[in-house]
């Protein structure tokens, strides 16, 4: 338990941010999983929509400071590569 007022505030802030970051990461993982499921079902229209949603979630995570931009770029590249491989 922190003794200093500013340290106590930092604990509260960290808890809030942790919850927010977990929510954003969870949403991101869910959309990626839905894209992978759409790819497995071989429905290209659903897969394309799911890919766009997954890319949007990755961009949101970067803008909110949850993911580093290079990490998101790598994930986006891999998802797009997977989609293009199955589409052709």
PyMOL Python script that loads the backbone (N, CA, C, O; Angstrom):
from pymol import cmd

cmd.read_pdbstr("""\
ATOM      1  N   UNK A   1       0.850  -1.177   0.000  1.00  0.00           N
ATOM      2  CA  UNK A   1       0.000   0.000   0.000  1.00  0.00           C
ATOM      3  C   UNK A   1       0.895   1.239   0.000  1.00  0.00           C
ATOM      4  O   UNK A   1       1.768   1.384   0.856  1.00  0.00           O
ATOM      5  N   UNK A   2       0.672   2.118  -0.956  1.00  0.00           N
ATOM      6  CA  UNK A   2       1.513   3.312  -1.027  1.00  0.00           C
ATOM      7  C   UNK A   2       1.248   4.281   0.117  1.00  0.00           C
ATOM      8  O   UNK A   2       0.112   4.450   0.560  1.00  0.00           O
ATOM      9  N   UNK A   3       2.307   4.909   0.582  1.00  0.00           N
ATOM     10  CA  UNK A   3       2.200   5.894   1.655  1.00  0.00           C
ATOM     11  C   UNK A   3       2.059   7.314   1.117  1.00  0.00           C
ATOM     12  O   UNK A   3       1.547   8.200   1.802  1.00  0.00           O
ATOM     13  N   UNK A   4       2.510   7.518  -0.095  1.00  0.00           N
ATOM     14  CA  UNK A   4       2.516   8.855  -0.681  1.00  0.00           C
ATOM     15  C   UNK A   4       1.264   9.035  -1.543  1.00  0.00           C
ATOM     16  O   UNK A   4       0.846   8.120  -2.253  1.00  0.00           O
ATOM     17  N   UNK A   5       0.689  10.208  -1.468  1.00  0.00           N
ATOM     18  CA  UNK A   5      -0.567  10.496  -2.154  1.00  0.00           C
ATOM     19  C   UNK A   5      -0.458  10.295  -3.669  1.00  0.00           C
ATOM     20  O   UNK A   5      -1.351   9.715  -4.287  1.00  0.00           O
ATOM     21  N   UNK A   6       0.621  10.767  -4.252  1.00  0.00           N
ATOM     22  CA  UNK A   6       0.784  10.633  -5.701  1.00  0.00           C
ATOM     23  C   UNK A   6       0.955   9.165  -6.102  1.00  0.00           C
ATOM     24  O   UNK A   6       0.505   8.756  -7.172  1.00  0.00           O
ATOM     25  N   UNK A   7       1.602   8.376  -5.243  1.00  0.00           N
ATOM     26  CA  UNK A   7       1.772   6.949  -5.527  1.00  0.00           C
ATOM     27  C   UNK A   7       0.423   6.238  -5.476  1.00  0.00           C
ATOM     28  O   UNK A   7       0.164   5.337  -6.275  1.00  0.00           O
ATOM     29  N   UNK A   8      -0.431   6.640  -4.543  1.00  0.00           N
ATOM     30  CA  UNK A   8      -1.772   6.054  -4.453  1.00  0.00           C
ATOM     31  C   UNK A   8      -2.570   6.379  -5.710  1.00  0.00           C
ATOM     32  O   UNK A   8      -3.306   5.537  -6.224  1.00  0.00           O
ATOM     33  N   UNK A   9      -2.420   7.591  -6.194  1.00  0.00           N
ATOM     34  CA  UNK A   9      -3.118   7.987  -7.417  1.00  0.00           C
ATOM     35  C   UNK A   9      -2.612   7.170  -8.602  1.00  0.00           C
ATOM     36  O   UNK A   9      -3.395   6.754  -9.456  1.00  0.00           O
ATOM     37  N   UNK A  10      -1.317   6.945  -8.650  1.00  0.00           N
ATOM     38  CA  UNK A  10      -0.748   6.146  -9.742  1.00  0.00           C
ATOM     39  C   UNK A  10      -1.304   4.727  -9.723  1.00  0.00           C
ATOM     40  O   UNK A  10      -1.551   4.143 -10.778  1.00  0.00           O
ATOM     41  N   UNK A  11      -1.504   4.168  -8.524  1.00  0.00           N
ATOM     42  CA  UNK A  11      -2.085   2.829  -8.415  1.00  0.00           C
ATOM     43  C   UNK A  11      -3.492   2.827  -9.015  1.00  0.00           C
ATOM     44  O   UNK A  11      -3.848   1.926  -9.774  1.00  0.00           O
ATOM     45  N   UNK A  12      -4.282   3.836  -8.672  1.00  0.00           N
ATOM     46  CA  UNK A  12      -5.643   3.929  -9.206  1.00  0.00           C
ATOM     47  C   UNK A  12      -5.623   4.093 -10.728  1.00  0.00           C
ATOM     48  O   UNK A  12      -6.394   3.454 -11.444  1.00  0.00           O
ATOM     49  N   UNK A  13      -4.742   4.948 -11.200  1.00  0.00           N
ATOM     50  CA  UNK A  13      -4.629   5.189 -12.636  1.00  0.00           C
ATOM     51  C   UNK A  13      -4.223   3.916 -13.366  1.00  0.00           C
ATOM     52  O   UNK A  13      -4.770   3.598 -14.422  1.00  0.00           O
ATOM     53  N   UNK A  14      -3.269   3.196 -12.807  1.00  0.00           N
ATOM     54  CA  UNK A  14      -2.795   1.960 -13.421  1.00  0.00           C
ATOM     55  C   UNK A  14      -3.919   0.938 -13.517  1.00  0.00           C
ATOM     56  O   UNK A  14      -4.052   0.253 -14.530  1.00  0.00           O
ATOM     57  N   UNK A  15      -4.726   0.834 -12.472  1.00  0.00           N
ATOM     58  CA  UNK A  15      -5.855  -0.106 -12.504  1.00  0.00           C
ATOM     59  C   UNK A  15      -6.824   0.249 -13.621  1.00  0.00           C
ATOM     60  O   UNK A  15      -7.284  -0.623 -14.357  1.00  0.00           O
ATOM     61  N   UNK A  16      -7.131   1.538 -13.742  1.00  0.00           N
ATOM     62  CA  UNK A  16      -8.054   1.977 -14.797  1.00  0.00           C
ATOM     63  C   UNK A  16      -7.490   1.672 -16.179  1.00  0.00           C
ATOM     64  O   UNK A  16      -8.197   1.167 -17.052  1.00  0.00           O
ATOM     65  N   UNK A  17      -6.226   1.981 -16.366  1.00  0.00           N
ATOM     66  CA  UNK A  17      -5.606   1.767 -17.672  1.00  0.00           C
ATOM     67  C   UNK A  17      -5.484   0.281 -17.996  1.00  0.00           C
ATOM     68  O   UNK A  17      -5.643  -0.120 -19.148  1.00  0.00           O
ATOM     69  N   UNK A  18      -5.202  -0.534 -16.984  1.00  0.00           N
ATOM     70  CA  UNK A  18      -5.089  -1.974 -17.200  1.00  0.00           C
ATOM     71  C   UNK A  18      -6.412  -2.540 -17.690  1.00  0.00           C
ATOM     72  O   UNK A  18      -6.445  -3.348 -18.618  1.00  0.00           O
ATOM     73  N   UNK A  19      -7.500  -2.114 -17.064  1.00  0.00           N
ATOM     74  CA  UNK A  19      -8.826  -2.577 -17.478  1.00  0.00           C
ATOM     75  C   UNK A  19      -9.109  -2.147 -18.915  1.00  0.00           C
ATOM     76  O   UNK A  19      -9.593  -2.938 -19.725  1.00  0.00           O
ATOM     77  N   UNK A  20      -8.810  -0.910 -19.219  1.00  0.00           N
ATOM     78  CA  UNK A  20      -9.041  -0.373 -20.564  1.00  0.00           C
ATOM     79  C   UNK A  20      -8.209  -1.125 -21.595  1.00  0.00           C
ATOM     80  O   UNK A  20      -8.716  -1.496 -22.653  1.00  0.00           O
ATOM     81  N   UNK A  21      -6.932  -1.352 -21.290  1.00  0.00           N
ATOM     82  CA  UNK A  21      -6.052  -2.052 -22.223  1.00  0.00           C
ATOM     83  C   UNK A  21      -6.501  -3.488 -22.437  1.00  0.00           C
ATOM     84  O   UNK A  21      -6.457  -3.990 -23.560  1.00  0.00           O
ATOM     85  N   UNK A  22      -6.938  -4.160 -21.363  1.00  0.00           N
ATOM     86  CA  UNK A  22      -7.411  -5.540 -21.497  1.00  0.00           C
ATOM     87  C   UNK A  22      -8.636  -5.601 -22.395  1.00  0.00           C
ATOM     88  O   UNK A  22      -8.768  -6.509 -23.216  1.00  0.00           O
ATOM     89  N   UNK A  23      -9.537  -4.625 -22.237  1.00  0.00           N
ATOM     90  CA  UNK A  23     -10.742  -4.601 -23.056  1.00  0.00           C
ATOM     91  C   UNK A  23     -10.383  -4.421 -24.529  1.00  0.00           C
ATOM     92  O   UNK A  23     -10.938  -5.099 -25.394  1.00  0.00           O
ATOM     93  N   UNK A  24      -9.469  -3.522 -24.808  1.00  0.00           N
ATOM     94  CA  UNK A  24      -9.064  -3.260 -26.194  1.00  0.00           C
ATOM     95  C   UNK A  24      -8.364  -4.479 -26.790  1.00  0.00           C
ATOM     96  O   UNK A  24      -8.637  -4.855 -27.930  1.00  0.00           O
ATOM     97  N   UNK A  25      -7.460  -5.100 -26.022  1.00  0.00           N
ATOM     98  CA  UNK A  25      -6.751  -6.284 -26.516  1.00  0.00           C
ATOM     99  C   UNK A  25      -7.703  -7.447 -26.745  1.00  0.00           C
ATOM    100  O   UNK A  25      -7.564  -8.191 -27.717  1.00  0.00           O
ATOM    101  N   UNK A  26      -8.661  -7.600 -25.855  1.00  0.00           N
ATOM    102  CA  UNK A  26      -9.635  -8.676 -25.990  1.00  0.00           C
ATOM    103  C   UNK A  26     -10.455  -8.501 -27.264  1.00  0.00           C
ATOM    104  O   UNK A  26     -10.670  -9.461 -28.003  1.00  0.00           O
ATOM    105  N   UNK A  27     -10.910  -7.282 -27.518  1.00  0.00           N
ATOM    106  CA  UNK A  27     -11.673  -7.000 -28.731  1.00  0.00           C
ATOM    107  C   UNK A  27     -10.835  -7.285 -29.969  1.00  0.00           C
ATOM    108  O   UNK A  27     -11.323  -7.844 -30.951  1.00  0.00           O
ATOM    109  N   UNK A  28      -9.568  -6.893 -29.908  1.00  0.00           N
ATOM    110  CA  UNK A  28      -8.664  -7.098 -31.028  1.00  0.00           C
ATOM    111  C   UNK A  28      -8.497  -8.597 -31.306  1.00  0.00           C
ATOM    112  O   UNK A  28      -8.592  -9.040 -32.451  1.00  0.00           O
ATOM    113  N   UNK A  29      -8.250  -9.362 -30.256  1.00  0.00           N
ATOM    114  CA  UNK A  29      -8.069 -10.809 -30.421  1.00  0.00           C
ATOM    115  C   UNK A  29      -9.340 -11.466 -30.947  1.00  0.00           C
ATOM    116  O   UNK A  29      -9.279 -12.369 -31.780  1.00  0.00           O
ATOM    117  N   UNK A  30     -10.487 -11.011 -30.459  1.00  0.00           N
ATOM    118  CA  UNK A  30     -11.761 -11.575 -30.896  1.00  0.00           C
ATOM    119  C   UNK A  30     -11.969 -11.344 -32.388  1.00  0.00           C
ATOM    120  O   UNK A  30     -12.376 -12.259 -33.103  1.00  0.00           O
ATOM    121  N   UNK A  31     -11.697 -10.142 -32.861  1.00  0.00           N
ATOM    122  CA  UNK A  31     -11.899  -9.863 -34.284  1.00  0.00           C
ATOM    123  C   UNK A  31     -10.919 -10.660 -35.145  1.00  0.00           C
ATOM    124  O   UNK A  31     -11.267 -11.093 -36.243  1.00  0.00           O
ATOM    125  N   UNK A  32      -9.706 -10.852 -34.653  1.00  0.00           N
ATOM    126  CA  UNK A  32      -8.732 -11.663 -35.395  1.00  0.00           C
ATOM    127  C   UNK A  32      -9.196 -13.115 -35.441  1.00  0.00           C
ATOM    128  O   UNK A  32      -9.092 -13.772 -36.477  1.00  0.00           O
ATOM    129  N   UNK A  33      -9.704 -13.611 -34.325  1.00  0.00           N
ATOM    130  CA  UNK A  33     -10.203 -14.987 -34.283  1.00  0.00           C
ATOM    131  C   UNK A  33     -11.396 -15.155 -35.230  1.00  0.00           C
ATOM    132  O   UNK A  33     -11.500 -16.172 -35.917  1.00  0.00           O
ATOM    133  N   UNK A  34     -12.284 -14.180 -35.272  1.00  0.00           N
ATOM    134  CA  UNK A  34     -13.436 -14.248 -36.184  1.00  0.00           C
ATOM    135  C   UNK A  34     -12.982 -14.239 -37.636  1.00  0.00           C
ATOM    136  O   UNK A  34     -13.582 -14.902 -38.482  1.00  0.00           O
ATOM    137  N   UNK A  35     -11.924 -13.489 -37.928  1.00  0.00           N
ATOM    138  CA  UNK A  35     -11.375 -13.492 -39.283  1.00  0.00           C
ATOM    139  C   UNK A  35     -10.837 -14.876 -39.632  1.00  0.00           C
ATOM    140  O   UNK A  35     -11.088 -15.385 -40.724  1.00  0.00           O
ATOM    141  N   UNK A  36     -10.101 -15.483 -38.707  1.00  0.00           N
ATOM    142  CA  UNK A  36      -9.543 -16.811 -38.961  1.00  0.00           C
ATOM    143  C   UNK A  36     -10.648 -17.845 -39.144  1.00  0.00           C
ATOM    144  O   UNK A  36     -10.519 -18.750 -39.968  1.00  0.00           O
ATOM    145  N   UNK A  37     -11.737 -17.716 -38.379  1.00  0.00           N
ATOM    146  CA  UNK A  37     -12.874 -18.624 -38.546  1.00  0.00           C
ATOM    147  C   UNK A  37     -13.538 -18.412 -39.906  1.00  0.00           C
ATOM    148  O   UNK A  37     -13.946 -19.375 -40.556  1.00  0.00           O
ATOM    149  N   UNK A  38     -13.647 -17.167 -40.331  1.00  0.00           N
ATOM    150  CA  UNK A  38     -14.227 -16.873 -41.641  1.00  0.00           C
ATOM    151  C   UNK A  38     -13.343 -17.432 -42.752  1.00  0.00           C
ATOM    152  O   UNK A  38     -13.847 -17.903 -43.772  1.00  0.00           O
ATOM    153  N   UNK A  39     -12.046 -17.383 -42.561  1.00  0.00           N
ATOM    154  CA  UNK A  39     -11.130 -17.949 -43.550  1.00  0.00           C
ATOM    155  C   UNK A  39     -11.296 -19.462 -43.629  1.00  0.00           C
ATOM    156  O   UNK A  39     -11.221 -20.045 -44.711  1.00  0.00           O
ATOM    157  N   UNK A  40     -11.522 -20.093 -42.484  1.00  0.00           N
ATOM    158  CA  UNK A  40     -11.691 -21.544 -42.460  1.00  0.00           C
ATOM    159  C   UNK A  40     -12.991 -21.960 -43.142  1.00  0.00           C
ATOM    160  O   UNK A  40     -13.070 -23.044 -43.719  1.00  0.00           O
ATOM    161  N   UNK A  41     -14.006 -21.107 -43.080  1.00  0.00           N
ATOM    162  CA  UNK A  41     -15.297 -21.439 -43.687  1.00  0.00           C
ATOM    163  C   UNK A  41     -15.289 -21.252 -45.202  1.00  0.00           C
ATOM    164  O   UNK A  41     -16.241 -21.646 -45.874  1.00  0.00           O
ATOM    165  N   UNK A  42     -14.252 -20.670 -45.736  1.00  0.00           N
ATOM    166  CA  UNK A  42     -14.058 -20.477 -47.179  1.00  0.00           C
ATOM    167  C   UNK A  42     -15.102 -19.549 -47.789  1.00  0.00           C
ATOM    168  O   UNK A  42     -15.393 -19.653 -48.980  1.00  0.00           O
ATOM    169  N   UNK A  43     -15.668 -18.649 -47.000  1.00  0.00           N
ATOM    170  CA  UNK A  43     -16.587 -17.637 -47.520  1.00  0.00           C
ATOM    171  C   UNK A  43     -15.797 -16.341 -47.656  1.00  0.00           C
ATOM    172  O   UNK A  43     -15.499 -15.675 -46.664  1.00  0.00           O
ATOM    173  N   UNK A  44     -15.463 -15.992 -48.895  1.00  0.00           N
ATOM    174  CA  UNK A  44     -14.546 -14.867 -49.106  1.00  0.00           C
ATOM    175  C   UNK A  44     -15.163 -13.517 -48.731  1.00  0.00           C
ATOM    176  O   UNK A  44     -14.446 -12.615 -48.299  1.00  0.00           O
ATOM    177  N   UNK A  45     -16.477 -13.366 -48.888  1.00  0.00           N
ATOM    178  CA  UNK A  45     -17.106 -12.088 -48.527  1.00  0.00           C
ATOM    179  C   UNK A  45     -17.058 -11.868 -47.023  1.00  0.00           C
ATOM    180  O   UNK A  45     -16.729 -10.776 -46.559  1.00  0.00           O
ATOM    181  N   UNK A  46     -17.389 -12.912 -46.260  1.00  0.00           N
ATOM    182  CA  UNK A  46     -17.315 -12.810 -44.799  1.00  0.00           C
ATOM    183  C   UNK A  46     -15.879 -12.592 -44.350  1.00  0.00           C
ATOM    184  O   UNK A  46     -15.615 -11.819 -43.429  1.00  0.00           O
ATOM    185  N   UNK A  47     -14.954 -13.282 -45.012  1.00  0.00           N
ATOM    186  CA  UNK A  47     -13.544 -13.155 -44.649  1.00  0.00           C
ATOM    187  C   UNK A  47     -13.041 -11.740 -44.923  1.00  0.00           C
ATOM    188  O   UNK A  47     -12.276 -11.185 -44.134  1.00  0.00           O
ATOM    189  N   UNK A  48     -13.470 -11.163 -46.036  1.00  0.00           N
ATOM    190  CA  UNK A  48     -13.026  -9.799 -46.367  1.00  0.00           C
ATOM    191  C   UNK A  48     -13.556  -8.800 -45.346  1.00  0.00           C
ATOM    192  O   UNK A  48     -12.824  -7.917 -44.899  1.00  0.00           O
ATOM    193  N   UNK A  49     -14.826  -8.939 -44.977  1.00  0.00           N
ATOM    194  CA  UNK A  49     -15.415  -8.042 -43.974  1.00  0.00           C
ATOM    195  C   UNK A  49     -14.724  -8.223 -42.625  1.00  0.00           C
ATOM    196  O   UNK A  49     -14.452  -7.250 -41.922  1.00  0.00           O
ATOM    197  N   UNK A  50     -14.444  -9.478 -42.273  1.00  0.00           N
ATOM    198  CA  UNK A  50     -13.778  -9.761 -40.998  1.00  0.00           C
ATOM    199  C   UNK A  50     -12.351  -9.217 -41.003  1.00  0.00           C
ATOM    200  O   UNK A  50     -11.866  -8.730 -39.981  1.00  0.00           O
ATOM    201  N   UNK A  51     -11.679  -9.299 -42.153  1.00  0.00           N
ATOM    202  CA  UNK A  51     -10.321  -8.754 -42.265  1.00  0.00           C
ATOM    203  C   UNK A  51     -10.336  -7.243 -42.057  1.00  0.00           C
ATOM    204  O   UNK A  51      -9.504  -6.708 -41.325  1.00  0.00           O
ATOM    205  N   UNK A  52     -11.271  -6.562 -42.695  1.00  0.00           N
ATOM    206  CA  UNK A  52     -11.355  -5.109 -42.544  1.00  0.00           C
ATOM    207  C   UNK A  52     -11.613  -4.721 -41.097  1.00  0.00           C
ATOM    208  O   UNK A  52     -11.037  -3.756 -40.596  1.00  0.00           O
ATOM    209  N   UNK A  53     -12.479  -5.473 -40.428  1.00  0.00           N
ATOM    210  CA  UNK A  53     -12.778  -5.183 -39.024  1.00  0.00           C
ATOM    211  C   UNK A  53     -11.541  -5.432 -38.152  1.00  0.00           C
ATOM    212  O   UNK A  53     -11.252  -4.658 -37.239  1.00  0.00           O
ATOM    213  N   UNK A  54     -10.811  -6.521 -38.444  1.00  0.00           N
ATOM    214  CA  UNK A  54      -9.607  -6.833 -37.673  1.00  0.00           C
ATOM    215  C   UNK A  54      -8.541  -5.748 -37.863  1.00  0.00           C
ATOM    216  O   UNK A  54      -7.886  -5.343 -36.903  1.00  0.00           O
ATOM    217  N   UNK A  55      -8.373  -5.286 -39.091  1.00  0.00           N
ATOM    218  CA  UNK A  55      -7.393  -4.232 -39.359  1.00  0.00           C
ATOM    219  C   UNK A  55      -7.787  -2.941 -38.645  1.00  0.00           C
ATOM    220  O   UNK A  55      -6.929  -2.220 -38.135  1.00  0.00           O
ATOM    221  N   UNK A  56      -9.079  -2.656 -38.612  1.00  0.00           N
ATOM    222  CA  UNK A  56      -9.565  -1.456 -37.917  1.00  0.00           C
ATOM    223  C   UNK A  56      -9.278  -1.549 -36.421  1.00  0.00           C
ATOM    224  O   UNK A  56      -8.861  -0.571 -35.801  1.00  0.00           O
ATOM    225  N   UNK A  57      -9.503  -2.733 -35.841  1.00  0.00           N
ATOM    226  CA  UNK A  57      -9.243  -2.920 -34.407  1.00  0.00           C
ATOM    227  C   UNK A  57      -7.756  -2.775 -34.091  1.00  0.00           C
ATOM    228  O   UNK A  57      -7.389  -2.211 -33.060  1.00  0.00           O
ATOM    229  N   UNK A  58      -6.906  -3.281 -34.974  1.00  0.00           N
ATOM    230  CA  UNK A  58      -5.466  -3.132 -34.768  1.00  0.00           C
ATOM    231  C   UNK A  58      -5.065  -1.659 -34.808  1.00  0.00           C
ATOM    232  O   UNK A  58      -4.264  -1.204 -33.993  1.00  0.00           O
ATOM    233  N   UNK A  59      -5.624  -0.927 -35.755  1.00  0.00           N
ATOM    234  CA  UNK A  59      -5.324   0.509 -35.836  1.00  0.00           C
ATOM    235  C   UNK A  59      -5.812   1.254 -34.599  1.00  0.00           C
ATOM    236  O   UNK A  59      -5.144   2.168 -34.116  1.00  0.00           O
ATOM    237  N   UNK A  60      -6.975   0.864 -34.088  1.00  0.00           N
ATOM    238  CA  UNK A  60      -7.497   1.495 -32.874  1.00  0.00           C
ATOM    239  C   UNK A  60      -6.571   1.227 -31.694  1.00  0.00           C
ATOM    240  O   UNK A  60      -6.316   2.117 -30.882  1.00  0.00           O
ATOM    241  N   UNK A  61      -6.068  -0.007 -31.602  1.00  0.00           N
ATOM    242  CA  UNK A  61      -5.172  -0.357 -30.502  1.00  0.00           C
ATOM    243  C   UNK A  61      -3.901   0.484 -30.555  1.00  0.00           C
ATOM    244  O   UNK A  61      -3.377   0.886 -29.516  1.00  0.00           O
ATOM    245  N   UNK A  62      -3.407   0.749 -31.756  1.00  0.00           N
ATOM    246  CA  UNK A  62      -2.213   1.588 -31.901  1.00  0.00           C
ATOM    247  C   UNK A  62      -2.525   3.016 -31.476  1.00  0.00           C
ATOM    248  O   UNK A  62      -1.748   3.636 -30.750  1.00  0.00           O
ATOM    249  N   UNK A  63      -3.659   3.537 -31.928  1.00  0.00           N
ATOM    250  CA  UNK A  63      -3.989   4.928 -31.616  1.00  0.00           C
ATOM    251  C   UNK A  63      -4.240   5.132 -30.130  1.00  0.00           C
ATOM    252  O   UNK A  63      -4.047   6.235 -29.617  1.00  0.00           O
ATOM    253  N   UNK A  64      -4.666   4.088 -29.434  1.00  0.00           N
ATOM    254  CA  UNK A  64      -4.911   4.191 -27.997  1.00  0.00           C
ATOM    255  C   UNK A  64      -3.661   3.871 -27.176  1.00  0.00           C
ATOM    256  O   UNK A  64      -3.680   3.967 -25.949  1.00  0.00           O
ATOM    257  N   UNK A  65      -2.574   3.489 -27.855  1.00  0.00           N
ATOM    258  CA  UNK A  65      -1.324   3.237 -27.155  1.00  0.00           C
ATOM    259  C   UNK A  65      -1.210   1.849 -26.554  1.00  0.00           C
ATOM    260  O   UNK A  65      -0.357   1.610 -25.700  1.00  0.00           O
ATOM    261  N   UNK A  66      -2.062   0.932 -26.992  1.00  0.00           N
ATOM    262  CA  UNK A  66      -2.036  -0.426 -26.448  1.00  0.00           C
ATOM    263  C   UNK A  66      -0.998  -1.274 -27.175  1.00  0.00           C
ATOM    264  O   UNK A  66      -0.320  -2.098 -26.562  1.00  0.00           O
ATOM    265  N   UNK A  67      -0.879  -1.069 -28.478  1.00  0.00           N
ATOM    266  CA  UNK A  67       0.095  -1.798 -29.291  1.00  0.00           C
ATOM    267  C   UNK A  67       1.086  -0.822 -29.908  1.00  0.00           C
ATOM    268  O   UNK A  67       0.764   0.335 -30.176  1.00  0.00           O
ATOM    269  N   UNK A  68       2.295  -1.316 -30.124  1.00  0.00           N
ATOM    270  CA  UNK A  68       3.284  -0.535 -30.864  1.00  0.00           C
ATOM    271  C   UNK A  68       2.909  -0.590 -32.344  1.00  0.00           C
ATOM    272  O   UNK A  68       2.362  -1.589 -32.811  1.00  0.00           O
ATOM    273  N   UNK A  69       3.199   0.470 -33.072  1.00  0.00           N
ATOM    274  CA  UNK A  69       2.779   0.539 -34.473  1.00  0.00           C
ATOM    275  C   UNK A  69       3.418  -0.554 -35.322  1.00  0.00           C
ATOM    276  O   UNK A  69       2.792  -1.047 -36.260  1.00  0.00           O
ATOM    277  N   UNK A  70       4.647  -0.938 -35.011  1.00  0.00           N
ATOM    278  CA  UNK A  70       5.302  -1.994 -35.790  1.00  0.00           C
ATOM    279  C   UNK A  70       4.671  -3.355 -35.520  1.00  0.00           C
ATOM    280  O   UNK A  70       4.573  -4.185 -36.424  1.00  0.00           O
ATOM    281  N   UNK A  71       4.247  -3.586 -34.292  1.00  0.00           N
ATOM    282  CA  UNK A  71       3.571  -4.837 -33.950  1.00  0.00           C
ATOM    283  C   UNK A  71       2.268  -4.939 -34.727  1.00  0.00           C
ATOM    284  O   UNK A  71       1.956  -5.987 -35.292  1.00  0.00           O
ATOM    285  N   UNK A  72       1.518  -3.864 -34.753  1.00  0.00           N
ATOM    286  CA  UNK A  72       0.254  -3.854 -35.492  1.00  0.00           C
ATOM    287  C   UNK A  72       0.507  -4.027 -36.986  1.00  0.00           C
ATOM    288  O   UNK A  72      -0.229  -4.747 -37.661  1.00  0.00           O
ATOM    289  N   UNK A  73       1.533  -3.380 -37.501  1.00  0.00           N
ATOM    290  CA  UNK A  73       1.856  -3.495 -38.922  1.00  0.00           C
ATOM    291  C   UNK A  73       2.203  -4.937 -39.273  1.00  0.00           C
ATOM    292  O   UNK A  73       1.793  -5.440 -40.319  1.00  0.00           O
ATOM    293  N   UNK A  74       2.950  -5.597 -38.408  1.00  0.00           N
ATOM    294  CA  UNK A  74       3.318  -6.998 -38.633  1.00  0.00           C
ATOM    295  C   UNK A  74       2.076  -7.886 -38.636  1.00  0.00           C
ATOM    296  O   UNK A  74       1.919  -8.740 -39.508  1.00  0.00           O
ATOM    297  N   UNK A  75       1.199  -7.681 -37.660  1.00  0.00           N
ATOM    298  CA  UNK A  75      -0.027  -8.480 -37.580  1.00  0.00           C
ATOM    299  C   UNK A  75      -0.919  -8.237 -38.795  1.00  0.00           C
ATOM    300  O   UNK A  75      -1.468  -9.180 -39.366  1.00  0.00           O
ATOM    301  N   UNK A  76      -1.062  -6.973 -39.188  1.00  0.00           N
ATOM    302  CA  UNK A  76      -1.882  -6.631 -40.346  1.00  0.00           C
ATOM    303  C   UNK A  76      -1.310  -7.273 -41.610  1.00  0.00           C
ATOM    304  O   UNK A  76      -2.055  -7.785 -42.446  1.00  0.00           O
ATOM    305  N   UNK A  77      -0.001  -7.242 -41.739  1.00  0.00           N
ATOM    306  CA  UNK A  77       0.652  -7.829 -42.897  1.00  0.00           C
ATOM    307  C   UNK A  77       0.396  -9.331 -42.969  1.00  0.00           C
ATOM    308  O   UNK A  77       0.110  -9.869 -44.038  1.00  0.00           O
ATOM    309  N   UNK A  78       0.499  -9.997 -41.834  1.00  0.00           N
ATOM    310  CA  UNK A  78       0.301 -11.447 -41.807  1.00  0.00           C
ATOM    311  C   UNK A  78      -1.146 -11.820 -42.112  1.00  0.00           C
ATOM    312  O   UNK A  78      -1.402 -12.785 -42.832  1.00  0.00           O
ATOM    313  N   UNK A  79      -2.085 -11.061 -41.569  1.00  0.00           N
ATOM    314  CA  UNK A  79      -3.496 -11.338 -41.833  1.00  0.00           C
ATOM    315  C   UNK A  79      -3.824 -11.106 -43.309  1.00  0.00           C
ATOM    316  O   UNK A  79      -4.527 -11.906 -43.926  1.00  0.00           O
ATOM    317  N   UNK A  80      -3.317 -10.016 -43.867  1.00  0.00           N
ATOM    318  CA  UNK A  80      -3.569  -9.707 -45.274  1.00  0.00           C
ATOM    319  C   UNK A  80      -2.932 -10.755 -46.175  1.00  0.00           C
ATOM    320  O   UNK A  80      -3.519 -11.164 -47.177  1.00  0.00           O
ATOM    321  N   UNK A  81      -1.743 -11.182 -45.817  1.00  0.00           N
ATOM    322  CA  UNK A  81      -1.042 -12.214 -46.587  1.00  0.00           C
ATOM    323  C   UNK A  81      -1.839 -13.515 -46.579  1.00  0.00           C
ATOM    324  O   UNK A  81      -1.962 -14.181 -47.607  1.00  0.00           O
ATOM    325  N   UNK A  82      -2.377 -13.871 -45.421  1.00  0.00           N
ATOM    326  CA  UNK A  82      -3.200 -15.076 -45.303  1.00  0.00           C
ATOM    327  C   UNK A  82      -4.448 -14.956 -46.171  1.00  0.00           C
ATOM    328  O   UNK A  82      -4.824 -15.904 -46.861  1.00  0.00           O
ATOM    329  N   UNK A  83      -5.084 -13.798 -46.136  1.00  0.00           N
ATOM    330  CA  UNK A  83      -6.296 -13.580 -46.937  1.00  0.00           C
ATOM    331  C   UNK A  83      -5.987 -13.681 -48.428  1.00  0.00           C
ATOM    332  O   UNK A  83      -6.715 -14.338 -49.172  1.00  0.00           O
ATOM    333  N   UNK A  84      -4.914 -13.034 -48.862  1.00  0.00           N
ATOM    334  CA  UNK A  84      -4.554 -13.046 -50.286  1.00  0.00           C
ATOM    335  C   UNK A  84      -4.172 -14.440 -50.759  1.00  0.00           C
ATOM    336  O   UNK A  84      -4.448 -14.813 -51.899  1.00  0.00           O
ATOM    337  N   UNK A  85      -3.540 -15.205 -49.885  1.00  0.00           N
ATOM    338  CA  UNK A  85      -3.142 -16.570 -50.231  1.00  0.00           C
ATOM    339  C   UNK A  85      -4.376 -17.443 -50.460  1.00  0.00           C
ATOM    340  O   UNK A  85      -4.425 -18.220 -51.413  1.00  0.00           O
ATOM    341  N   UNK A  86      -5.366 -17.310 -49.583  1.00  0.00           N
ATOM    342  CA  UNK A  86      -6.593 -18.106 -49.710  1.00  0.00           C
ATOM    343  C   UNK A  86      -7.462 -17.606 -50.862  1.00  0.00           C
ATOM    344  O   UNK A  86      -8.141 -18.398 -51.515  1.00  0.00           O
ATOM    345  N   UNK A  87      -7.443 -16.306 -51.113  1.00  0.00           N
ATOM    346  CA  UNK A  87      -8.295 -15.725 -52.153  1.00  0.00           C
ATOM    347  C   UNK A  87      -7.841 -16.136 -53.551  1.00  0.00           C
ATOM    348  O   UNK A  87      -8.664 -16.286 -54.454  1.00  0.00           O
ATOM    349  N   UNK A  88      -6.556 -16.314 -53.728  1.00  0.00           N
ATOM    350  CA  UNK A  88      -6.053 -16.653 -55.064  1.00  0.00           C
ATOM    351  C   UNK A  88      -6.006 -18.136 -55.328  1.00  0.00           C
ATOM    352  O   UNK A  88      -5.603 -18.558 -56.412  1.00  0.00           O
TER     353      UNK A  88
END
""", "prot")
cmd.dss("prot")
cmd.show_as("cartoon", "prot")
cmd.util.cbc("prot")
cmd.orient("prot")
